[in-house]
Amino acid sequence: MSLNRTYNGITAAEIKVFLEEKFLQYNNPSFIDSDPISIPHRFSDLRDREISGFLTAAIAWGRRDLILRSSKKMIELLENSPYDFITSAGEPEIERLERFVHRTFNGNDFIYFIRGLRHIYSNNNSLEDVIVDGMKENGSLKDGLTNLRTSFFYLTHARRNEKHFADVKGGAAGKRLNMFLRIIKVA
């Protein structure tokens, strides 16, 4: 790409400077600490990062501080060990999640999300594996995310649960899914 080329009157060089400034602004501990991305940064295990990132992305609309507060509450309800909770919690522990609410994401949604994740992890090593498996035929990330959604909603569920997980096959942009994909790649 030539740095002299213009896009809507802005040079590629100006875009490059802008993007580098934003990278420096957002890719630093002072920003991360006050952002929902800090939730998966707490964990070293891939599965804990995936689960906390997936749940955080599911509720990521509205003010950052409220998303962060609700994400922290979700992780606390999962006893600060998302993967262990999902794979070993009994019905009484899962039913306690019913009291959680973040905007339109309520306790019943949270309970289904735990059950959907339990289903996935009982059949796969990671969410990433489900996405990659869906991409095998033609390398399409859209197909990978569709496979994740299909696997996630395999169990009987309320139709309302689906509004919290974009259907990219149906034409949704999947902004929160893309955020999730960025989140799980934390180091």
N, C-alpha and C positions, 0 to 999 in steps of 0.2 A: 504494500500500500504506500503510495506516495504521500508524504506529509504535506505536499503543496495542494493536493486535491481538496475541493470544497464540498461540503454537504450542507445544503440549505444555508449557504453563506458562511459556514464555519469551516476552518481548515482542519485537516486531519491532525496537524501539529497542535492546534488549540484543543481538540478533543483529547489527544494524548495527554497533554498537560492536565486537563480537567480530571481525567480518569486516574492519573497518578496521584493527584491531590486527594481524590476521594479514597483511593486505596490507603494512603497514609492516614487519613482521617479515621477510617473504619477498621483497619487492620492493626489495632493496637489495644493493649489491655484496658486503657481507660474507657474506650468505647465498649469493648466486649463485656466488661463488668456490669454495665448498665443496660445490656441488651439481652433479649431472650436467647441469643446464641450462647450465652454463658451457661445455660442449663446443660446441654450436652458436653460442654467443655469440662464439666465437673468429673466426667467419667473417662476411664482409660479403656474399659472393655467395649468393643465394637457394638455388642448387643445393647448395652446400656445407653450408648450414644445414639444408636438407631431409634430405640424406643423413646427416649427423652426428646430427641429431635423430631420424631414423627408426631408425638403428642403436642409438643410446643408448636410445630407448624400447623397442626390441626386447629389450634385456637388463635393463630396469629392474624388477628385483624383488630383494629382499634389502636389505642395508645400503647406504646412500648412498655411503659411502667406497669400498666395493668396486665399486659400479656406476661411480663416477667413475673409479677406477683402470682398470677394464676398458674403459671408453669411451675413455679416453686411449690405451690400448694399441691399440684398434681404429683410431683415427685415425692413430697412428704407423705401423701396418701399411699404411695407405692413403697413406703418405708425406706426411701432413699436407695432403693435397689431394684430398679425397674424390671430387669430380666428375671431376677429371682422371684419377684412378686408375681409376674405374669406366669411363670412356669410352676409356681408352687402354692399360690394363695388358694385357700378354700373359699367356698361360697360366702361364709360370713364376712371374710375380709373383702371380698369383691363387692358385696352388697353395701358395705360402708361407703363406697365411692358414690353412692346415690346422692349424697349431700353436696357434691361438687357442682358449681355453676360458673361458667364464664360466658357472658353474653348469651347467645342462643345454644351454646354447647352445654348440655345439662348432665346430671348424674347418670341418666339412662344412656346417653351417648357415650359417656366415659366408660361405663360398664361394658357396653358392646365393643368399644375400642380395645379394652383389655381382652375380651373373649376373642375378638378377631385376631389380635396379635398372638394370643395363646395358640390359636389354630395354626397360624403361620409358623411359629417357632416349634410347634410339635411336629411339623413336616419339613422344616428347612433350618439351615444353620443361621441364616440372616435374612433381613429384608432385601439386602443387596442381591442375594442369591435368587430371590423371586423375581426381581427386576431383570437381572442378567438372563435368567431362564426365559423370560418373555421376549428378550431381544434376540434369541438364538436364530430365529428364522431369517430375519432381514436386518438385524442391527439397529432397529428403530427403538429409541427411548420411549416413544409414545406407546409402542407395543409392550415394553417392559413395565411402564407405569399402569397400563391396562391390566396386565397380568397380576400386578400387585393388588390392584383394586378388586379384581375378580376373586383372588385368593382371600383377601381381607373380608369380603362380603359373602363368603361361601356359607357361613352359618345363617340360620334364620335370624332376621333382624327387622327392626322397624324401618320403614322407608325414610323417616326423618334422619336416621343415622348417616344416610348417603350424602346429605347436603354438606357434610363436613369433610368429604373426601372427593376432590374434583374428578369428574369423568372426562379425561382428555380424549378418549375415543369418541365421546359425544360432542366434542368441540370446546370443552372448557379449556381455558388458558393454563390452569394448574399452577398458578403463581406460588401457592403455599407448598405444593409438591416440589417445585423447583427449589424453594427455600430449604425444604427438607433434604434434598439431594446435596445442597451445599453444606448443610449442617452436619451430615454424617461423615463428611470428609475432614472434620476437625482433627488436628494433630495434638 
